[in-house]
Amino acid sequence: MILFIVFSIAILILFLPIPLKIKIEYLDKNLNFKIYKYTIFSSKNGIENKYIKKIIDKNLKNNKSNAPDTHNIKKKKLSLRKLYKNINSNKIKPTIKFSGDINYGLEDAALCAMLYGILCNIPSILYFFLNIIFKVKALDLNIKPNFNTLTFSFGITSIFYFNIANIIYMLFLIIKSMEIKEVAPN
């Protein structure tokens, strides 16, 4: 009985969607990247600062100790054309809800109005690019011009719905898009 319960929970985890909320903000010359409520990247401070420094120091130490090899090396390179074809024809895509706000202003009201006309085309272009990788469930982009003031700020909130089967299939498509090339070392 316990084995059946564990097996059914594993199947549910495999196929039930998991929401992932991502928020990107640029306000007052400060860029913030948040996952749920945790700040991952910030131009002032964030979790990444201490980890990036450790990774850079570790890579510099490893690069100094490695000696070049004289044999031909087989390198795998990702073919973007194959990846685009595989992902675009994919029927099992994760779902996304996308909402955003853009507040901008220019000192010249005529230029601000022309820029507003250009920016109103962004949602359709964004929908096209997001639809390659995701099933777009909702796409809301609010554009607010502020005439006769020089300002710029934006905020993006996205919720991704994916399950472990989506992740495994996307990784399979990425591996399928790899090309192997033989390269002579320098």
Contacts in CASP RR format, 6 or more apart in sequence:
PFRMAT RR
TARGET T0000
AUTHOR 0000-0000-0000
METHOD contacts of the structure
MODEL  1
MILFIVFSIAILILFLPIPLKIKIEYLDKNLNFKIYKYTIFSSKNGIENK
YIKKIIDKNLKNNKSNAPDTHNIKKKKLSLRKLYKNINSNKIKPTIKFSG
DINYGLEDAALCAMLYGILCNIPSILYFFLNIIFKVKALDLNIKPNFNTL
TFSFGITSIFYFNIANIIYMLFLIIKSMEIKEVAPN
13 164 0 8 1.000
14 163 0 8 1.000
14 164 0 8 1.000
14 165 0 8 1.000
15 163 0 8 1.000
15 165 0 8 1.000
16 163 0 8 1.000
17 94 0 8 1.000
17 95 0 8 1.000
17 161 0 8 1.000
17 162 0 8 1.000
17 163 0 8 1.000
18 161 0 8 1.000
18 162 0 8 1.000
18 163 0 8 1.000
19 159 0 8 1.000
19 160 0 8 1.000
19 161 0 8 1.000
20 35 0 8 1.000
20 159 0 8 1.000
20 160 0 8 1.000
20 161 0 8 1.000
20 162 0 8 1.000
21 35 0 8 1.000
21 36 0 8 1.000
21 157 0 8 1.000
21 158 0 8 1.000
21 159 0 8 1.000
22 33 0 8 1.000
22 34 0 8 1.000
22 35 0 8 1.000
22 156 0 8 1.000
22 157 0 8 1.000
22 158 0 8 1.000
22 159 0 8 1.000
22 160 0 8 1.000
23 32 0 8 1.000
23 33 0 8 1.000
23 34 0 8 1.000
23 35 0 8 1.000
23 155 0 8 1.000
23 156 0 8 1.000
23 157 0 8 1.000
23 158 0 8 1.000
24 31 0 8 1.000
24 32 0 8 1.000
24 33 0 8 1.000
24 34 0 8 1.000
24 154 0 8 1.000
24 155 0 8 1.000
24 156 0 8 1.000
25 31 0 8 1.000
25 32 0 8 1.000
25 34 0 8 1.000
25 153 0 8 1.000
25 154 0 8 1.000
25 155 0 8 1.000
25 156 0 8 1.000
26 32 0 8 1.000
26 152 0 8 1.000
26 153 0 8 1.000
26 154 0 8 1.000
26 155 0 8 1.000
27 153 0 8 1.000
27 155 0 8 1.000
28 153 0 8 1.000
29 43 0 8 1.000
30 42 0 8 1.000
30 43 0 8 1.000
30 44 0 8 1.000
31 41 0 8 1.000
31 42 0 8 1.000
31 43 0 8 1.000
32 39 0 8 1.000
32 41 0 8 1.000
32 42 0 8 1.000
32 43 0 8 1.000
33 39 0 8 1.000
33 40 0 8 1.000
33 41 0 8 1.000
33 42 0 8 1.000
34 40 0 8 1.000
38 47 0 8 1.000
39 45 0 8 1.000
39 46 0 8 1.000
39 47 0 8 1.000
40 46 0 8 1.000
40 47 0 8 1.000
40 48 0 8 1.000
41 47 0 8 1.000
41 48 0 8 1.000
68 185 0 8 1.000
68 186 0 8 1.000
69 185 0 8 1.000
70 185 0 8 1.000
71 185 0 8 1.000
72 182 0 8 1.000
72 183 0 8 1.000
72 184 0 8 1.000
72 185 0 8 1.000
73 182 0 8 1.000
73 183 0 8 1.000
73 184 0 8 1.000
73 185 0 8 1.000
74 180 0 8 1.000
74 181 0 8 1.000
74 182 0 8 1.000
74 183 0 8 1.000
75 180 0 8 1.000
75 181 0 8 1.000
75 182 0 8 1.000
75 183 0 8 1.000
76 178 0 8 1.000
76 179 0 8 1.000
76 180 0 8 1.000
76 181 0 8 1.000
77 178 0 8 1.000
77 179 0 8 1.000
77 180 0 8 1.000
77 181 0 8 1.000
78 174 0 8 1.000
78 177 0 8 1.000
78 178 0 8 1.000
78 179 0 8 1.000
79 177 0 8 1.000
79 178 0 8 1.000
79 179 0 8 1.000
80 177 0 8 1.000
82 176 0 8 1.000
82 177 0 8 1.000
82 179 0 8 1.000
83 173 0 8 1.000
83 174 0 8 1.000
83 177 0 8 1.000
84 132 0 8 1.000
86 173 0 8 1.000
86 176 0 8 1.000
86 177 0 8 1.000
87 132 0 8 1.000
87 133 0 8 1.000
87 170 0 8 1.000
87 173 0 8 1.000
88 132 0 8 1.000
90 169 0 8 1.000
90 170 0 8 1.000
90 173 0 8 1.000
92 165 0 8 1.000
92 166 0 8 1.000
92 169 0 8 1.000
93 133 0 8 1.000
93 134 0 8 1.000
93 135 0 8 1.000
93 166 0 8 1.000
94 133 0 8 1.000
94 134 0 8 1.000
94 135 0 8 1.000
94 160 0 8 1.000
94 161 0 8 1.000
94 162 0 8 1.000
94 163 0 8 1.000
94 166 0 8 1.000
94 170 0 8 1.000
95 134 0 8 1.000
95 135 0 8 1.000
95 136 0 8 1.000
95 137 0 8 1.000
95 160 0 8 1.000
95 161 0 8 1.000
95 162 0 8 1.000
96 130 0 8 1.000
96 134 0 8 1.000
96 135 0 8 1.000
96 136 0 8 1.000
96 137 0 8 1.000
96 158 0 8 1.000
96 159 0 8 1.000
96 160 0 8 1.000
96 161 0 8 1.000
97 137 0 8 1.000
97 138 0 8 1.000
97 158 0 8 1.000
97 159 0 8 1.000
97 161 0 8 1.000
98 126 0 8 1.000
98 130 0 8 1.000
98 136 0 8 1.000
98 138 0 8 1.000
98 139 0 8 1.000
98 140 0 8 1.000
98 141 0 8 1.000
98 156 0 8 1.000
98 157 0 8 1.000
98 158 0 8 1.000
99 138 0 8 1.000
99 139 0 8 1.000
99 140 0 8 1.000
99 141 0 8 1.000
99 156 0 8 1.000
99 157 0 8 1.000
99 158 0 8 1.000
100 140 0 8 1.000
100 141 0 8 1.000
100 142 0 8 1.000
100 154 0 8 1.000
100 155 0 8 1.000
100 156 0 8 1.000
100 157 0 8 1.000
101 141 0 8 1.000
101 142 0 8 1.000
101 144 0 8 1.000
101 154 0 8 1.000
101 155 0 8 1.000
102 119 0 8 1.000
102 141 0 8 1.000
102 142 0 8 1.000
102 143 0 8 1.000
102 144 0 8 1.000
102 153 0 8 1.000
102 154 0 8 1.000
102 155 0 8 1.000
103 144 0 8 1.000
103 146 0 8 1.000
103 151 0 8 1.000
103 152 0 8 1.000
103 153 0 8 1.000
103 154 0 8 1.000
104 112 0 8 1.000
104 115 0 8 1.000
104 119 0 8 1.000
104 143 0 8 1.000
104 144 0 8 1.000
104 145 0 8 1.000
104 146 0 8 1.000
104 151 0 8 1.000
104 152 0 8 1.000
104 153 0 8 1.000
105 112 0 8 1.000
105 145 0 8 1.000
105 146 0 8 1.000
105 147 0 8 1.000
105 149 0 8 1.000
105 150 0 8 1.000
105 151 0 8 1.000
105 152 0 8 1.000
106 112 0 8 1.000
106 115 0 8 1.000
106 147 0 8 1.000
106 150 0 8 1.000
107 148 0 8 1.000
107 149 0 8 1.000
107 150 0 8 1.000
109 147 0 8 1.000
109 148 0 8 1.000
112 145 0 8 1.000
112 146 0 8 1.000
112 147 0 8 1.000
112 148 0 8 1.000
113 145 0 8 1.000
113 147 0 8 1.000
115 145 0 8 1.000
116 143 0 8 1.000
116 145 0 8 1.000
119 143 0 8 1.000
120 143 0 8 1.000
122 141 0 8 1.000
122 143 0 8 1.000
123 139 0 8 1.000
123 141 0 8 1.000
126 139 0 8 1.000
126 141 0 8 1.000
127 136 0 8 1.000
127 139 0 8 1.000
130 136 0 8 1.000
130 139 0 8 1.000
134 160 0 8 1.000
137 161 0 8 1.000
END
